[in-house]
Amino acid sequence: MARQEINRTAEMEVFVRVVELGGFSAAARSLRMTPSAVSKLVARLEARLGARLVNRSTRKLILTAEGQTFHERSLRVLADLDEAERAVAASAAPRGRVRVNSSVPFGQHYLLPLAPRFLAEHPDIQLDITVTDQVIDLMDERADVAIRVGPMRASQLMARRIAQSRMVLVASPAYLARAGAPDHPDDLPRHELVTFNFARHCDSWPFLIDGEGVFRPVHGRTEVGDGESARTLALAGQGIARLSVIHVGPDIAAGRLVPVLETFNPADIEQIHAVYVGHGGRLPARVRVFIDWLAGAMTVGRSEPAALAQFGFPLS
């Protein structure tokens, strides 16, 4: 009897989707299959391999050790297949949907204004953009790439730096006219400060005093959860905020915000990364093209929003 033909690649794709989405029903919806068909396919796969790959419960799906191994190997095989197809069709234009998650400041001031240019240059790609300052799980949210600002935590995600900017203390002319400009970091307790309330914030600001890097504790009557809110309050004259130049550079250039305590600025850098789930360093062409384009657009001198060097505050 002839051996039944088995589409192993299709099996791997279904199994990987089940793992990524955390269940048969979610995988079935994304693959336009029925949950029973997905469940039967995984059951046949387990029977053929002679090993249980997942432990099922009413609430969640947990990989066994064998399932973890098969999942990792499947990712490699599918990535190799994608790479092989991409190599053969190198001249073909990338196409498909790119799901992007961005912080509020970067999204509003850079990503959204740049998006029309990217879409005009890549008519076969669609952008699905979510702007939020919450740190998401890329797998849970099914995001292809996230734009993250600030220190990177250790993780299995891949990261590519697309920009960097030094930090600066700023206040509005109206606030400085009312309260006066601080002459020394030790003057800050007498000023209104706009600080952050999220879990990763630091309750002190760095300064360079007499050639030595020091930190001064900061406490503000106004705390916010994102940089755009801090910028809005600073513009409204609420007090002094500490933000990146890539965020407030246009406000400084227009005179809406004024740098303070620049003599004591340690010129510390805030990094901006595109992070993504990388399988052996390989990416779908649509995602790779988007990241490459965004990194190029954020290079000083190659895009209007990023050309902040004229303000005396270079991005890199």
The 8 nearest C-alpha neighbors of each residue, nearest first, counted from 0:
[[1, 2, 3, 4, 5, 47, 6, 43],
 [2, 0, 3, 4, 5, 6, 47, 7],
 [1, 3, 4, 0, 5, 6, 47, 7],
 [4, 2, 5, 1, 0, 6, 47, 7],
 [3, 5, 2, 6, 1, 7, 0, 8],
 [6, 4, 7, 3, 10, 2, 8, 9],
 [7, 5, 9, 8, 10, 4, 11, 3],
 [6, 8, 10, 9, 5, 11, 12, 44],
 [7, 9, 11, 10, 6, 12, 77, 76],
 [8, 10, 12, 11, 7, 6, 13, 14],
 [11, 9, 7, 13, 8, 12, 14, 6],
 [10, 12, 14, 8, 9, 13, 73, 15],
 [13, 11, 9, 15, 10, 14, 16, 8],
 [12, 14, 16, 10, 11, 15, 17, 9],
 [13, 15, 17, 11, 16, 12, 10, 18],
 [16, 14, 18, 12, 17, 13, 11, 19],
 [15, 17, 19, 13, 18, 14, 26, 20],
 [18, 16, 26, 14, 22, 15, 20, 19],
 [17, 19, 21, 15, 16, 20, 14, 22],
 [18, 20, 16, 17, 21, 15, 138, 139],
 [21, 19, 17, 18, 22, 25, 16, 26],
 [22, 20, 18, 19, 17, 60, 59, 25],
 [23, 21, 17, 25, 24, 20, 60, 26],
 [22, 24, 26, 34, 25, 17, 27, 37],
 [23, 25, 34, 27, 26, 22, 28, 33],
 [26, 24, 28, 27, 23, 22, 20, 29],
 [27, 25, 17, 23, 29, 24, 28, 16],
 [26, 28, 32, 24, 30, 34, 25, 33],
 [29, 27, 31, 25, 26, 30, 24, 32],
 [28, 30, 26, 27, 31, 25, 32, 16],
 [31, 29, 27, 32, 28, 26, 13, 16],
 [32, 30, 28, 29, 27, 33, 26, 34],
 [31, 33, 27, 30, 28, 36, 34, 37],
 [32, 34, 36, 35, 27, 37, 31, 28],
 [35, 33, 24, 37, 27, 36, 23, 38],
 [34, 36, 38, 33, 37, 39, 23, 32],
 [37, 35, 39, 33, 34, 38, 40, 32],
 [38, 36, 40, 34, 35, 39, 23, 27],
 [37, 39, 35, 41, 36, 40, 34, 42],
 [40, 38, 42, 36, 41, 37, 35, 43],
 [39, 41, 37, 43, 42, 38, 36, 44],
 [40, 42, 44, 38, 43, 39, 45, 37],
 [41, 43, 39, 45, 44, 40, 38, 46],
 [44, 42, 46, 40, 45, 41, 39, 47],
 [43, 45, 41, 47, 42, 46, 48, 40],
 [46, 44, 42, 48, 50, 43, 47, 51],
 [47, 45, 43, 49, 44, 48, 42, 50],
 [46, 48, 44, 45, 49, 43, 50, 42],
 [49, 47, 45, 50, 46, 44, 51, 43],
 [48, 50, 46, 47, 45, 51, 44, 52],
 [51, 49, 45, 48, 52, 46, 65, 47],
 [50, 52, 45, 53, 63, 65, 49, 66],
 [51, 53, 66, 63, 65, 62, 50, 45],
 [54, 52, 62, 63, 61, 51, 66, 55],
 [53, 55, 61, 60, 62, 63, 56, 52],
 [54, 56, 60, 53, 61, 59, 57, 58],
 [55, 57, 58, 59, 60, 54, 61, 53],
 [56, 58, 59, 55, 60, 22, 54, 61],
 [59, 57, 56, 60, 55, 22, 21, 61],
 [60, 58, 56, 57, 55, 61, 21, 22],
 [59, 61, 55, 54, 22, 21, 56, 53],
 [62, 60, 54, 53, 63, 55, 59, 56],
 [61, 63, 53, 66, 67, 52, 54, 64],
 [62, 64, 66, 65, 52, 53, 67, 61],
 [63, 65, 67, 66, 68, 62, 52, 69],
 [66, 64, 68, 63, 67, 52, 69, 50],
 [67, 65, 52, 63, 69, 62, 64, 68],
 [66, 68, 70, 64, 65, 69, 62, 63],
 [67, 69, 65, 71, 66, 70, 72, 64],
 [68, 70, 66, 72, 71, 67, 73, 65],
 [69, 71, 73, 67, 68, 72, 66, 74],
 [70, 72, 74, 68, 73, 69, 67, 75],
 [73, 71, 75, 69, 74, 70, 68, 76],
 [74, 72, 70, 76, 75, 71, 11, 69],
 [75, 73, 77, 71, 72, 76, 78, 70],
 [74, 76, 78, 72, 73, 77, 79, 71],
 [75, 77, 73, 79, 78, 74, 80, 72],
 [78, 76, 80, 74, 79, 75, 73, 81],
 [77, 79, 81, 75, 80, 76, 74, 82],
 [80, 78, 82, 76, 77, 81, 75, 83],
 [79, 81, 77, 83, 78, 82, 76, 84],
 [82, 80, 78, 84, 79, 83, 85, 77],
 [83, 81, 85, 79, 80, 84, 86, 78],
 [84, 82, 80, 86, 85, 81, 79, 87],
 [83, 85, 81, 87, 86, 82, 88, 80],
 [86, 84, 82, 88, 83, 89, 87, 81],
 [85, 87, 89, 83, 84, 88, 82, 81],
 [86, 88, 84, 85, 89, 83, 90, 82],
 [89, 87, 85, 91, 90, 86, 84, 83],
 [90, 88, 86, 85, 91, 87, 92, 84],
 [89, 91, 88, 92, 87, 85, 86, 93],
 [90, 92, 88, 89, 93, 85, 94, 87],
 [91, 93, 94, 90, 123, 121, 89, 88],
 [94, 92, 285, 284, 91, 123, 124, 95],
 [95, 93, 123, 124, 285, 92, 96, 125],
 [94, 96, 124, 125, 285, 123, 97, 93],
 [95, 97, 125, 124, 126, 98, 127, 94],
 [98, 96, 126, 127, 143, 286, 125, 99],
 [99, 97, 127, 142, 143, 128, 126, 96],
 [98, 100, 128, 144, 145, 142, 127, 143],
 [99, 101, 145, 129, 128, 130, 146, 144],
 [102, 100, 146, 130, 106, 145, 131, 129],
 [101, 103, 132, 131, 105, 130, 106, 104],
 [102, 104, 106, 131, 130, 105, 132, 107],
 [105, 103, 107, 227, 106, 102, 108, 226],
 [106, 104, 109, 108, 102, 107, 103, 110],
 [105, 107, 110, 103, 101, 104, 109, 111],
 [106, 108, 104, 105, 111, 109, 103, 110],
 [107, 109, 105, 106, 104, 110, 112, 111],
 [110, 108, 105, 112, 106, 111, 107, 113],
 [109, 111, 106, 113, 112, 114, 105, 107],
 [110, 112, 114, 113, 106, 107, 109, 108],
 [113, 111, 109, 110, 114, 108, 115, 107],
 [114, 112, 110, 111, 116, 115, 109, 117],
 [113, 115, 111, 117, 116, 112, 110, 118],
 [116, 114, 118, 117, 113, 119, 112, 111],
 [117, 115, 119, 114, 118, 113, 120, 112],
 [116, 118, 114, 120, 119, 115, 121, 113],
 [119, 117, 121, 115, 120, 116, 122, 114],
 [120, 118, 116, 117, 121, 122, 115, 114],
 [119, 121, 117, 118, 122, 116, 115, 123],
 [122, 120, 118, 123, 119, 124, 117, 93],
 [123, 121, 124, 118, 119, 120, 125, 94],
 [122, 124, 94, 121, 95, 93, 125, 92],
 [125, 123, 94, 95, 122, 121, 96, 126],
 [124, 126, 96, 95, 97, 127, 123, 118],
 [127, 125, 97, 96, 128, 98, 124, 99],
 [126, 128, 98, 99, 97, 125, 129, 96],
 [129, 127, 99, 100, 126, 98, 130, 101],
 [128, 130, 100, 99, 101, 131, 127, 98],
 [131, 129, 101, 103, 102, 106, 100, 128],
 [132, 130, 102, 103, 133, 101, 129, 100],
 [131, 133, 102, 103, 225, 134, 130, 101],
 [132, 134, 131, 135, 102, 130, 101, 225],
 [135, 133, 132, 136, 131, 147, 102, 145],
 [134, 136, 137, 133, 140, 139, 100, 145],
 [135, 137, 139, 138, 140, 134, 142, 141],
 [136, 138, 142, 140, 139, 141, 135, 143],
 [137, 139, 141, 136, 140, 19, 142, 20],
 [140, 138, 136, 141, 137, 20, 19, 135],
 [139, 141, 137, 142, 138, 136, 135, 20],
 [142, 140, 138, 139, 137, 143, 98, 20],
 [141, 143, 137, 98, 140, 144, 99, 100],
 [144, 142, 98, 275, 99, 97, 141, 286],
 [143, 145, 275, 99, 274, 142, 273, 100],
 [146, 144, 100, 274, 101, 273, 99, 147],
 [145, 147, 273, 101, 272, 100, 102, 274],
 [148, 146, 272, 271, 145, 102, 273, 149],
 [147, 149, 271, 270, 272, 146, 269, 150],
 [148, 150, 270, 269, 271, 151, 147, 272],
 [151, 149, 152, 270, 148, 269, 271, 147],
 [152, 150, 149, 153, 147, 148, 272, 154],
 [151, 153, 154, 150, 149, 156, 155, 147],
 [152, 154, 151, 155, 156, 150, 157, 158],
 [155, 153, 156, 152, 157, 151, 158, 276],
 [154, 156, 157, 153, 276, 277, 275, 158],
 [157, 155, 276, 154, 275, 274, 158, 277],
 [156, 158, 275, 274, 277, 276, 155, 159],
 [159, 157, 274, 273, 272, 275, 156, 160],
 [160, 158, 273, 272, 161, 274, 157, 290],
 [159, 161, 272, 162, 271, 273, 158, 270],
 [160, 162, 294, 272, 271, 159, 273, 297],
 [163, 161, 271, 160, 297, 270, 314, 164],
 [164, 162, 270, 314, 315, 271, 269, 268],
 [163, 165, 314, 269, 268, 245, 244, 243],
 [164, 166, 268, 267, 266, 243, 269, 244],
 [165, 167, 243, 242, 244, 267, 268, 266],
 [166, 168, 241, 242, 243, 169, 244, 258],
 [169, 167, 241, 259, 258, 240, 242, 239],
 [170, 168, 258, 257, 240, 239, 259, 256],
 [171, 169, 239, 256, 257, 233, 238, 174],
 [170, 172, 256, 174, 173, 236, 234, 257],
 [171, 173, 175, 174, 176, 256, 257, 170],
 [174, 172, 176, 171, 175, 236, 177, 170],
 [173, 175, 236, 177, 171, 176, 172, 178],
 [176, 174, 179, 172, 178, 177, 180, 173],
 [177, 175, 173, 174, 179, 178, 172, 180],
 [176, 178, 174, 175, 179, 173, 172, 236],
 [179, 177, 175, 176, 174, 180, 190, 173],
 [180, 178, 175, 176, 177, 181, 174, 190],
 [179, 181, 175, 182, 178, 259, 176, 260],
 [182, 180, 186, 183, 179, 187, 260, 259],
 [183, 181, 180, 260, 186, 184, 259, 185],
 [182, 184, 185, 186, 181, 260, 187, 263],
 [185, 183, 186, 187, 182, 260, 181, 215],
 [184, 186, 183, 187, 188, 215, 182, 181],
 [187, 185, 184, 183, 181, 188, 189, 182],
 [186, 188, 190, 189, 185, 184, 181, 183],
 [189, 187, 190, 186, 185, 217, 218, 191],
 [190, 188, 187, 186, 191, 185, 181, 178],
 [191, 189, 187, 188, 192, 238, 186, 178],
 [190, 192, 238, 219, 239, 237, 193, 220],
 [193, 191, 219, 239, 238, 240, 194, 190],
 [192, 194, 240, 221, 219, 239, 222, 238],
 [195, 193, 222, 219, 192, 223, 221, 240],
 [196, 194, 223, 222, 224, 197, 200, 193],
 [195, 197, 224, 222, 223, 198, 200, 194],
 [198, 196, 224, 200, 199, 195, 223, 225],
 [197, 199, 200, 196, 201, 195, 224, 202],
 [200, 198, 197, 201, 196, 195, 150, 202],
 [199, 201, 198, 197, 195, 202, 196, 194],
 [200, 202, 203, 199, 204, 195, 198, 216],
 [203, 201, 217, 216, 200, 204, 218, 194],
 [202, 204, 216, 217, 215, 201, 214, 205],
 [203, 205, 214, 215, 216, 206, 217, 202],
 [206, 204, 214, 213, 215, 203, 265, 212],
 [207, 205, 265, 213, 263, 264, 212, 214],
 [206, 208, 212, 263, 265, 211, 210, 264],
 [209, 207, 211, 210, 263, 206, 212, 213],
 [210, 208, 211, 207, 212, 263, 213, 206],
 [209, 211, 208, 207, 212, 263, 265, 213],
 [212, 210, 208, 207, 209, 213, 206, 265],
 [211, 213, 207, 206, 208, 210, 205, 265],
 [214, 212, 206, 205, 207, 211, 215, 208],
 [215, 213, 205, 204, 203, 206, 216, 212],
 [214, 216, 203, 204, 217, 205, 213, 184],
 [217, 215, 203, 202, 204, 214, 218, 188],
 [218, 216, 203, 202, 215, 219, 204, 188],
 [219, 217, 192, 216, 220, 194, 202, 188],
 [218, 220, 192, 221, 193, 194, 191, 222],
 [219, 221, 222, 218, 192, 191, 193, 194],
 [220, 222, 219, 193, 194, 223, 192, 191],
 [223, 221, 194, 195, 196, 193, 219, 220],
 [224, 222, 195, 196, 225, 228, 229, 194],
 [223, 225, 196, 197, 195, 222, 226, 228],
 [226, 224, 227, 228, 223, 132, 229, 195],
 [225, 227, 229, 228, 230, 104, 242, 224],
 [226, 228, 230, 229, 104, 225, 231, 103],
 [227, 229, 231, 230, 226, 225, 232, 223],
 [230, 228, 226, 232, 227, 231, 233, 193],
 [229, 231, 227, 233, 228, 232, 234, 226],
 [232, 230, 228, 234, 229, 233, 227, 235],
 [233, 231, 235, 229, 234, 237, 230, 228],
 [232, 234, 230, 236, 235, 237, 231, 170],
 [233, 235, 231, 232, 236, 171, 230, 256],
 [234, 236, 232, 233, 237, 231, 171, 173],
 [237, 235, 174, 233, 171, 234, 238, 173],
 [238, 236, 232, 233, 235, 191, 174, 239],
 [239, 237, 191, 192, 236, 233, 170, 193],
 [238, 240, 170, 192, 169, 193, 233, 191],
 [241, 239, 193, 169, 168, 192, 233, 242],
 [240, 242, 168, 167, 169, 166, 239, 243],
 [243, 241, 166, 167, 240, 168, 244, 246],
 [244, 242, 166, 246, 245, 165, 164, 167],
 [243, 245, 248, 247, 246, 164, 166, 165],
 [244, 246, 243, 248, 164, 247, 314, 305],
 [245, 247, 244, 243, 248, 104, 242, 105],
 [246, 248, 244, 250, 249, 245, 251, 243],
 [247, 249, 244, 251, 250, 245, 246, 252],
 [250, 248, 252, 251, 247, 253, 307, 246],
 [251, 249, 255, 253, 247, 248, 256, 252],
 [252, 250, 256, 254, 248, 249, 253, 257],
 [251, 253, 249, 250, 254, 248, 310, 255],
 [254, 252, 250, 251, 255, 249, 256, 248],
 [255, 253, 251, 256, 252, 250, 257, 172],
 [254, 256, 250, 253, 251, 171, 234, 257],
 [257, 255, 171, 251, 170, 254, 250, 169],
 [256, 258, 169, 170, 251, 171, 259, 254],
 [259, 257, 169, 168, 167, 261, 170, 256],
 [258, 260, 261, 168, 169, 257, 180, 181],
 [261, 259, 262, 263, 264, 182, 183, 181],
 [262, 260, 264, 263, 259, 258, 167, 168],
 [263, 261, 260, 264, 207, 259, 265, 208],
 [262, 264, 207, 261, 206, 260, 208, 265],
 [263, 265, 261, 266, 206, 262, 207, 260],
 [266, 264, 207, 206, 267, 263, 205, 212],
 [267, 265, 264, 165, 268, 166, 167, 206],
 [268, 266, 165, 265, 166, 269, 264, 205],
 [269, 267, 165, 164, 166, 270, 266, 163],
 [268, 270, 149, 164, 163, 165, 271, 166],
 [269, 271, 163, 149, 148, 268, 162, 272],
 [270, 272, 148, 162, 163, 147, 160, 161],
 [273, 271, 160, 159, 147, 161, 146, 274],
 [272, 274, 146, 159, 158, 145, 160, 144],
 [275, 273, 158, 145, 157, 144, 272, 156],
 [274, 276, 144, 157, 156, 277, 143, 158],
 [275, 277, 156, 157, 278, 274, 143, 137],
 [278, 276, 280, 157, 281, 275, 279, 282],
 [279, 277, 280, 281, 75, 78, 276, 74],
 [278, 280, 281, 277, 75, 78, 282, 74],
 [279, 281, 277, 278, 282, 157, 276, 78],
 [282, 280, 279, 278, 277, 78, 283, 82],
 [281, 283, 287, 284, 277, 286, 280, 278],
 [282, 284, 286, 285, 287, 281, 81, 82],
 [283, 285, 287, 286, 93, 288, 282, 85],
 [284, 286, 93, 288, 283, 287, 94, 289],
 [287, 285, 289, 283, 288, 284, 97, 290],
 [286, 288, 284, 290, 289, 285, 282, 291],
 [289, 287, 291, 285, 286, 290, 284, 292],
 [288, 290, 292, 286, 287, 291, 293, 285],
 [291, 289, 293, 287, 292, 288, 294, 286],
 [292, 290, 288, 294, 289, 293, 287, 295],
 [291, 293, 295, 289, 290, 294, 288, 296],
 [292, 294, 296, 290, 295, 291, 289, 297],
 [295, 293, 161, 291, 297, 296, 292, 290],
 [294, 296, 292, 293, 298, 297, 291, 301],
 [295, 297, 293, 302, 294, 298, 301, 292],
 [298, 296, 294, 305, 295, 293, 162, 299],
 [299, 297, 295, 296, 301, 300, 305, 294],
 [300, 298, 306, 305, 301, 297, 302, 314],
 [299, 301, 306, 302, 298, 305, 303, 308],
 [302, 300, 299, 298, 296, 303, 297, 295],
 [303, 301, 296, 305, 304, 300, 306, 297],
 [302, 304, 306, 305, 301, 300, 307, 299],
 [305, 303, 302, 306, 109, 307, 297, 108],
 [306, 304, 297, 303, 302, 299, 307, 298],
 [305, 307, 299, 303, 300, 308, 304, 302],
 [308, 306, 309, 310, 305, 313, 312, 248],
 [307, 309, 313, 310, 312, 311, 306, 314],
 [308, 310, 307, 311, 306, 312, 313, 252],
 [311, 309, 308, 312, 307, 252, 248, 313],
 [310, 312, 308, 309, 313, 307, 248, 252],
 [311, 313, 308, 310, 307, 314, 244, 165],
 [314, 312, 308, 315, 307, 311, 164, 310],
 [313, 315, 164, 163, 312, 162, 307, 245],
 [314, 313, 163, 164, 162, 299, 165, 268]]
